Amino acid sequence: MTENTAHDGIAMPQPSPISISPVHVADLLPGVRLIPTAGHTRGSQVIVVDTGPRPTVIAGDTAVWFGELDNPQTESQHLVRALNPAHVWLSHVHEPWRPKINEHAT
């Protein structure tokens, strides 16, 4: 991380972006990455947590319901699926989405 000065002279840590085409990934902590996504809200992003062989993704409103990850339609939904996650947490659902058993073997 690098430091940038915010207003009132307080130094605020800023993540150092790492270019991975076509997105810029910020490593927040070891095993925790922040990835910008094209969403309906400017500044949308997902958090990727390396929890084992496959990551857990906190995807917010990248999808509203599981069907949107089962059959992704948007660039962001395809990006989440390309991460090959074990679990994806969405804002509007109270349990994680998991890929179908035969989709991605670990």
C-alpha positions in Angstrom: 0.0 0.0 0.0 1.1 3.6 -0.6 0.1 6.6 1.5 -1.7 9.6 0.1 -2.5 12.7 2.2 -6.2 13.3 2.7 -7.7 16.7 3.8 -6.7 18.0 7.2 -3.2 16.6 6.6 -4.1 13.0 7.7 -2.2 10.3 5.8 -4.6 7.7 4.5 -3.4 4.3 3.2 -4.2 3.7 -0.4 -4.1 0.3 -2.1 -1.4 -0.2 -4.7 -3.2 -1.2 -7.9 -1.8 -4.2 -9.8 -2.8 -4.2 -13.5 -4.5 -7.4 -14.6 -6.0 -6.8 -17.9 -8.8 -5.6 -18.2 -9.2 -4.7 -14.6 -7.0 -3.3 -11.8 -6.8 -5.4 -8.7 -5.9 -3.9 -5.3 -4.3 -6.3 -2.7 -5.8 -5.0 0.6 -4.2 -7.6 2.8 -2.6 -11.0 2.2 -5.3 -13.1 0.6 -7.8 -10.2 0.2 -8.2 -8.5 -3.1 -10.5 -5.7 -4.3 -11.6 -5.9 -8.0 -13.5 -3.2 -9.8 -16.6 -4.3 -11.6 -18.9 -2.8 -14.2 -22.1 -2.3 -12.3 -25.1 -0.2 -12.2 -23.5 1.8 -9.4 -20.4 3.8 -10.2 -17.4 2.4 -8.3 -18.9 -1.1 -8.0 -16.3 -3.7 -6.8 -16.1 -7.2 -5.4 -14.0 -8.5 -2.6 -12.1 -11.8 -3.2 -10.9 -13.7 -0.2 -8.5 -16.6 -0.7 -10.0 -19.2 1.6 -8.5 -22.3 0.1 -8.2 -23.8 -3.3 -11.1 -21.6 -4.5 -11.9 -18.1 -3.2 -15.0 -16.7 -1.5 -16.3 -13.6 -3.3 -18.3 -10.9 -1.7 -20.2 -9.6 -4.7 -22.7 -7.1 -3.3 -25.3 -6.4 -6.0 -23.3 -7.8 -8.9 -26.3 -10.3 -9.0 -29.6 -10.0 -7.2 -30.4 -13.7 -7.2 -28.6 -17.0 -7.8 -30.0 -17.5 -11.3 -27.9 -14.5 -12.5 -24.7 -16.4 -11.5 -26.0 -19.7 -12.8 -26.5 -18.0 -16.2 -24.4 -14.8 -16.1 -25.5 -12.1 -18.4 -23.4 -9.0 -17.5 -19.7 -8.4 -17.7 -19.5 -8.4 -13.9 -21.3 -11.6 -13.5 -19.0 -13.3 -16.0 -16.0 -11.8 -14.1 -17.2 -13.3 -10.8 -17.7 -16.7 -12.5 -14.2 -16.5 -14.0 -12.8 -16.3 -10.5 -14.0 -19.9 -10.0 -15.3 -19.2 -6.5 -16.4 -21.7 -4.0 -18.9 -19.3 -2.5 -20.4 -15.9 -3.6 -22.2 -13.7 -1.1 -24.8 -11.4 -2.6 -26.4 -8.4 -0.9 -30.0 -9.6 -1.4 -29.6 -13.3 -0.4 -29.0 -14.7 3.1 -26.8 -17.6 2.1 -23.9 -17.9 -0.4 -24.3 -19.0 -4.0 -22.3 -22.1 -4.8 -21.5 -23.4 -8.3 -23.3 -26.6 -9.2 -21.3 -29.7 -8.1 -20.3 -30.8 -11.6 -19.3 -27.3 -12.8 -15.9 -26.9 -11.2 -14.1 -29.8 -9.6 -11.6 -28.9 -6.9 
